[in-house]
């Protein structure tokens, strides 16, 4: 049986079948089981590598990479990084990786795999590791992924361009004719939100707009990986929009994980989207976005590019341990406007 036939029966691509045979650690568990079941039913056994025909590439040993979620319990919802990595996995098979997801509930706790140097490098996300943990990380290549908690984080980083996100949101609402705008969000102490709101406010003022910040309560010492906004928080934000004077008509929602609840609360408060107000989101998650009751403009932080960039950067750090200094990169967002919005601006 050919790989193409296995792919057809398993309802996956031939590339996925090839990955099951050659790099099973990079395949999502459900797809791995699905393909292996078809192979077993067909009594298909791949030819051992040393007996395959054709030239043999000299593959380097796979790099063992850990993705460390600081301040989070093991949670299947955090498998999104692995899913993203599968989508951007480089075609160059020489850059092979073994990925493991690591968790610690406290910034003072190092995962065993990191402490015992069972990985070649670490991608860090969540709460910022304590000073003691940072000292123990010395000598192990590591790169911060997504928004740093503080600007003085000592290591390399790859993150969204939060300043550009806020500025683009203000410029978009200005271009749509709004004179009074506001930033709306829960979790104002989360660094990405704080940076985006500040940039939005500054740019809105430069454009001559009246601007307000309608923010929820700060969650002190709580990891955003563990915090889920409640409906009551969205209800409170909607009430504050209604009481604002002057009332904003252009709303910037810098993160999208609570926007469904917020838009529902706005409807219950009597607001009609695209009539009484217009919103732009600072994140674009297709799963969230396409389940909204209307489709506002959004700023895509380009997550696949961020994932590819952080992996490439960590691989570079592993291969260049002698390089000194902190190196950081920011990825610019892209504007997504609905067809209705594009038409109305022409």
C-alpha positions in Angstrom: 0.0 0.0 0.0 1.3 3.5 -0.9 1.4 6.5 1.4 -1.2 8.2 -0.8 -3.6 5.3 -0.2 -3.1 5.4 3.5 -3.7 9.1 3.5 -6.9 8.7 1.6 -8.2 6.0 4.0 -7.2 8.0 7.1 -8.6 11.2 5.6 -5.3 13.1 6.1 -2.7 14.5 3.8 0.2 12.4 2.5 2.6 14.8 4.4 0.8 13.8 7.7 1.3 10.1 6.9 5.0 10.8 6.2 5.3 12.6 9.5 3.7 9.7 11.3 6.3 7.4 9.9 9.3 9.6 10.3 8.4 12.1 13.1 5.5 10.8 15.1 6.3 13.1 18.0 5.2 16.0 15.9 1.7 14.6 15.1 -1.3 15.4 17.2 -2.3 12.3 19.3 -5.7 11.8 17.6 -4.3 12.0 14.1 -1.4 9.8 15.0 -3.8 7.1 16.3 -6.0 7.6 13.2 -3.2 7.0 10.7 -1.6 4.1 12.7 -5.0 2.3 12.8 -5.2 2.4 9.0 -1.6 1.2 8.8 -2.3 -1.7 11.2 -5.5 -2.7 9.4 -3.6 -2.8 6.1 -0.6 -4.6 7.7 1.6 -1.8 6.4 5.1 -1.7 7.9 7.4 1.1 6.7 10.8 0.1 5.3 13.5 0.6 7.9 15.4 3.7 7.3 18.8 2.0 6.6 17.1 -0.2 3.9 15.4 2.5 2.0 16.5 3.2 -1.6 18.0 6.4 -2.7 20.5 8.8 -1.1 20.4 9.0 2.7 20.4 12.5 4.1 22.7 13.1 7.0 20.2 14.2 9.6 21.4 15.8 12.7 20.1 14.7 16.1 16.7 16.3 16.8 16.7 19.3 19.1 14.8 18.8 22.3 12.7 21.8 22.9 10.5 22.5 25.9 7.6 25.0 25.9 7.2 26.1 29.5 3.9 27.6 30.7 4.8 29.4 33.9 1.9 29.7 36.3 -0.3 27.1 34.7 -1.4 23.6 35.5 -1.3 21.0 32.8 -4.2 21.9 30.5 -5.2 20.5 27.1 -6.3 24.0 26.1 -2.6 24.9 26.0 -1.8 22.4 23.3 -2.4 25.2 20.8 1.4 25.8 20.6 2.0 22.3 19.4 -0.9 22.6 16.9 0.6 25.8 15.6 4.0 24.2 15.3 2.7 21.4 13.2 1.3 24.0 10.8 4.5 25.9 10.4 6.9 22.9 10.7 9.7 23.7 8.2 10.0 21.6 5.1 13.7 21.3 5.8 13.9 18.0 7.5 17.4 18.8 8.8 15.8 21.0 11.4 14.2 18.3 13.5 12.7 18.8 16.9 11.2 16.9 19.8 8.7 19.1 21.5 7.5 18.8 25.1 5.0 20.9 27.0 6.1 21.8 30.5 4.0 23.4 33.3 4.7 25.0 36.7 2.0 26.5 39.0 4.5 29.0 40.4 7.1 31.3 38.9 9.5 30.0 41.7 9.2 26.4 40.4 11.3 24.9 37.6 10.0 21.9 35.6 12.1 18.8 36.2 13.0 18.6 32.5 14.6 22.1 32.7 16.2 21.6 36.1 17.8 18.3 35.0 18.7 19.7 31.5 16.7 17.2 29.6 16.0 19.8 27.0 18.3 21.7 24.7 16.4 24.9 25.0 13.2 26.4 26.4 10.4 28.7 25.1 8.8 30.5 28.0 5.3 31.9 28.3 3.0 33.0 31.1 4.2 34.5 34.3 7.8 35.8 34.4 10.1 33.2 36.2 11.5 34.4 39.5 15.0 35.8 39.9 16.1 32.4 41.4 14.7 30.5 38.4 16.4 32.9 36.0 19.7 32.2 37.7 19.2 28.5 37.3 18.3 29.0 33.6 21.8 30.5 33.0 23.6 28.5 30.3 20.4 26.9 29.0 19.2 28.6 25.8 15.7 30.2 26.3 13.5 32.6 24.6 10.4 34.4 25.9 7.3 34.0 23.7 4.5 36.5 23.5 4.3 39.7 25.6 6.9 40.0 28.3 5.6 40.8 31.7 8.2 43.5 32.2 10.4 45.4 29.7 13.5 44.6 31.7 13.2 40.8 31.1 16.9 39.8 30.7 16.6 37.1 28.0 15.7 37.0 24.3 12.1 37.4 23.3 9.7 37.2 20.4 6.4 39.0 20.8 3.6 40.8 19.1 4.1 44.5 18.4 1.7 45.8 21.0 2.4 49.5 20.4 1.6 49.2 16.7 -1.6 47.2 17.7 -2.9 50.1 19.8 -1.9 52.8 17.3 -3.5 50.9 14.4 -6.7 50.5 16.3 -6.9 54.3 17.0 -6.1 55.1 13.4 -8.8 52.7 12.2 -11.5 54.2 14.4 -10.4 57.7 13.4 -10.7 56.7 9.7 -14.2 55.5 10.3 -15.3 58.9 11.5 -15.5 58.3 15.3 -14.9 61.3 17.5 -15.2 59.6 20.9 -13.4 56.3 21.5 -12.6 54.0 24.4 -10.4 51.0 25.2 -12.5 48.2 26.8 -10.9 45.3 28.6 -10.8 43.0 31.6 -7.4 42.3 33.2 -5.8 45.7 32.8 -2.6 44.6 34.6 -1.8 42.0 32.0 1.2 43.6 30.2 0.0 43.1 26.6 -3.3 44.9 27.5 -1.5 47.7 29.3 0.9 48.3 26.4 -1.9 48.3 23.8 -4.2 50.5 25.8 -1.4 53.1 26.4 -0.5 53.1 22.7 -4.1 53.4 21.7 -4.7 56.3 24.1 -1.7 58.2 23.0 -2.4 57.9 19.3 -6.1 58.7 19.7 -5.1 62.0 21.5 -2.6 62.8 18.7 -5.5 62.4 16.2 -7.7 64.8 18.2 -10.1 62.2 19.5 -11.8 62.2 22.9 -10.6 58.9 24.5 -11.4 56.9 27.6 -10.3 53.7 29.2 -13.0 51.4 30.6 -11.2 48.6 32.3 -12.0 45.9 34.8 -10.2 45.2 38.1 -6.6 44.1 38.1 -5.9 40.5 39.0 -2.9 40.7 41.3 -0.5 37.7 41.3 -2.9 35.7 39.0 -1.5 34.2 35.9 -3.6 35.2 32.8 -3.2 31.5 31.7 -5.4 30.5 34.6 -7.8 33.5 34.7 -11.1 33.3 32.8 -13.2 36.5 32.7 -16.8 36.2 34.1 -20.0 37.4 32.5 -20.5 39.8 35.4 -17.2 41.5 34.4 -18.6 42.1 30.9 -21.9 43.3 32.2 -20.1 45.8 34.4 -18.0 47.1 31.4 -21.2 47.5 29.3 -22.9 49.5 32.0 -19.9 51.8 32.3 -20.0 52.4 28.5 -23.7 53.3 28.8 -22.9 55.8 31.7 -19.9 57.4 30.0 -20.2 61.0 29.0 -19.5 61.7 26.3 -20.4 58.1 25.2 -17.9 56.4 23.0 -19.0 55.1 19.6 -15.6 53.6 18.6 -14.4 50.7 20.9 -11.0 49.1 21.0 -11.0 45.6 22.6 -7.3 44.8 22.9 -7.8 41.1 23.5 -10.5 38.8 22.2 -11.0 36.0 24.8 -13.9 37.9 26.5 -15.4 39.7 23.5 -18.3 37.3 22.9 -19.5 37.9 26.5 -18.9 41.6 26.2 -20.9 42.0 22.9 -23.7 40.0 24.5 -23.7 42.4 27.5 -23.7 45.4 25.1 -26.8 44.0 23.4 -28.6 43.5 26.7 -27.7 47.1 27.6 -29.5 48.2 24.4 -26.5 48.8 22.1 -26.7 47.7 18.5 -23.4 46.8 16.8 -22.5 48.9 13.7 -25.3 51.3 14.6 -24.7 52.5 18.2 -21.0 51.5 18.3 -18.3 50.0 16.2 -15.5 47.8 17.6 -12.1 46.7 16.6 -10.4 43.7 18.3 -6.7 43.6 19.1 -6.6 39.8 18.6 -7.9 37.5 15.9 -8.7 34.0 16.9 -10.8 32.4 14.1 -12.6 30.0 16.6 -13.7 33.0 18.7 -14.2 35.4 15.8 -16.5 33.3 13.7 -18.8 32.6 16.7 -19.5 36.2 17.4 -22.9 37.7 16.8 -21.3 40.2 14.4 -17.9 40.5 12.7 -16.0 43.6 13.8 -12.7 44.6 12.4 -9.7 42.9 14.0 -6.0 43.0 14.3 -4.4 39.7 13.6 -1.2 39.3 15.6 0.0 36.7 13.1 0.4 33.8 15.5 1.8 31.3 13.0 4.6 33.8 12.2 5.3 34.3 15.9 5.5 30.6 16.5 7.9 30.0 13.6 10.0 33.0 14.6 10.4 31.9 18.3 11.3 28.3 17.3 13.8 29.6 14.7 15.3 32.0 17.3 15.6 29.3 19.9 17.3 27.0 17.4 19.7 29.8 16.6 20.4 30.3 20.3 21.1 26.6 20.8 23.5 26.6 17.8 25.2 29.9 19.0 25.6 29.6 22.7 28.5 32.1 22.7 26.3 35.0 21.4 26.0 37.6 24.2 23.3 40.2 24.9 19.5 40.3 24.7 18.0 40.0 21.3 14.3 40.7 20.8 11.9 40.8 17.9 8.4 42.1 17.5 5.9 41.0 14.8 3.6 43.6 13.3 -0.2 42.9 13.3 -2.4 42.9 10.2 -5.8 44.6 9.8 -8.8 42.4 9.1 -11.9 44.3 8.0 -15.2 42.7 7.0 -16.5 43.0 3.5 -19.2 45.5 4.8 -16.6 47.7 6.4 -14.3 47.6 3.3 -17.3 48.5 1.1 -18.4 51.4 3.3 -15.0 53.0 3.3 -14.7 53.0 -0.6 
